[in-house]
Amino acid sequence: TFPVKLWLLVNSPCVHSVRWDARGEGLFIDQGLFEQELLGVGPGAAGEEELFKTKNFGSIVRQLNLYGFHKLTVSPSSSAAVSGPRSAMAGGDTSYPDGPLHHFWNPHFRYDRPDLLVKIKRLTKANKEKLDAGLEVTSRLPDDFQ
């Protein structure tokens, strides 16, 4: 699923365009680097297998929104004091030369809690109706992720 794929990307030492924020409760996406590294767009784009069925960054943002991620305002203060496994500003570098830096947050997307990924649901008409009726929408992690 999209949230599991995203969680694996942000924790991969090979992926540089997606990083945890200082608290491990949100993620930073460097748009230009993401497009090159994971969507195969632009100079230096990798010709590897496609992770996503799109080459359009706007489609990735749409998926994030459909799965309940909210875009936060990126400011120097929000990313200055960074710690954690693979933080956005590792080594004190606060620049992202490849493109805009986007900060997304979802209450169930946390560095130390992969078990919460099952609570991230795609907002479909059926799921919206369940939520509006006060019902819980559930899913399960892929077997290879449990």
C-alpha positions in Angstrom: 0.0 0.0 0.0 1.0 3.6 -0.4 1.7 4.3 3.3 3.8 1.2 3.7 5.8 2.1 0.5 6.3 5.6 1.9 7.4 4.3 5.3 10.0 2.0 3.7 11.3 4.9 1.5 11.7 7.3 4.4 13.6 4.6 6.3 15.8 3.5 3.4 19.5 4.6 3.5 19.4 4.6 -0.3 16.7 7.2 -0.7 17.7 10.8 -0.1 14.6 12.7 -1.2 12.3 11.6 1.6 13.4 12.2 5.2 11.9 12.2 8.7 11.4 15.5 10.4 13.2 16.3 13.7 10.6 14.5 15.9 10.1 11.5 13.6 6.4 12.4 13.3 6.4 13.8 9.8 8.3 13.7 6.6 10.2 16.1 4.4 10.1 15.6 0.6 12.6 17.4 -1.6 10.5 17.7 -4.7 13.3 18.0 -7.3 15.3 15.2 -5.9 12.2 13.0 -5.4 11.3 13.5 -9.1 14.8 12.5 -10.2 15.3 9.7 -7.7 11.9 8.0 -7.5 9.8 9.3 -10.5 12.5 9.1 -13.1 12.1 12.7 -14.2 14.8 15.2 -15.1 18.6 15.1 -15.4 20.3 12.2 -13.7 17.0 10.3 -13.4 17.5 6.6 -12.6 16.2 4.2 -15.1 15.2 1.6 -12.6 11.8 0.0 -12.0 8.9 2.3 -11.3 7.8 2.6 -7.6 4.8 4.7 -8.5 2.5 4.6 -11.5 3.1 8.3 -12.2 5.9 10.6 -13.1 3.9 13.6 -11.8 4.8 14.9 -8.3 1.3 16.4 -8.0 -0.1 12.9 -8.2 2.1 11.9 -5.2 0.8 14.9 -3.2 -2.8 13.9 -4.2 -2.1 10.4 -2.8 -0.7 11.8 0.4 -3.9 13.9 0.8 -6.1 10.9 0.0 -4.3 9.0 2.8 -4.9 11.7 5.4 -1.5 13.5 5.2 -1.5 17.2 5.8 1.0 19.7 4.4 2.7 21.8 7.0 4.5 25.1 6.4 8.2 24.6 6.1 10.2 27.2 8.0 13.8 27.4 9.1 12.7 26.9 12.7 10.7 23.8 11.9 13.8 22.0 10.6 16.6 23.5 12.5 17.0 21.2 15.5 17.0 17.8 13.8 17.8 14.5 15.4 16.9 10.9 14.7 17.9 8.1 12.4 18.2 9.9 9.1 17.0 13.4 9.5 16.3 16.0 6.9 19.2 18.2 7.9 21.9 15.5 8.6 25.3 17.1 9.0 23.7 20.5 9.6 22.8 21.1 5.9 19.6 23.1 5.7 19.6 23.6 1.9 17.7 21.6 -0.6 19.1 22.7 -4.0 17.0 20.4 -6.1 13.6 21.9 -5.5 10.9 22.9 -3.1 10.9 21.2 0.3 7.5 19.8 1.4 6.6 18.8 5.0 3.8 16.3 5.5 2.2 15.0 8.7 -0.2 12.2 9.5 -0.9 11.2 13.2 -0.4 7.5 12.3 2.9 8.0 10.4 5.7 7.9 12.9 9.3 6.7 12.8 9.1 4.5 15.9 5.6 3.1 15.2 5.3 1.1 12.0 2.3 -0.7 13.7 0.3 2.5 13.2 0.4 2.2 9.4 -2.7 0.0 9.5 -4.7 3.0 10.7 -3.9 5.0 7.6 -6.8 4.6 5.2 -7.4 5.9 1.7 -10.3 8.2 1.7 -12.8 6.5 -0.6 -16.5 7.1 -0.8 -17.1 3.8 1.2 -14.6 4.7 3.9 -15.9 8.2 4.2 -19.4 6.8 4.7 -18.1 4.5 7.4 -16.3 7.3 9.2 -19.4 9.6 8.9 -21.4 6.8 10.5 -18.9 6.5 13.4 -17.6 3.2 12.2 -13.9 2.2 12.3 -12.2 1.6 9.0 -9.5 -1.1 9.2 -7.0 -2.8 7.1 -3.9 -4.9 7.7 -0.2 -4.7 6.9 1.1 -6.8 4.0 2.5 -10.1 5.3 6.1 -9.2 4.5 5.9 -6.1 6.6 4.5 -7.6 9.8 
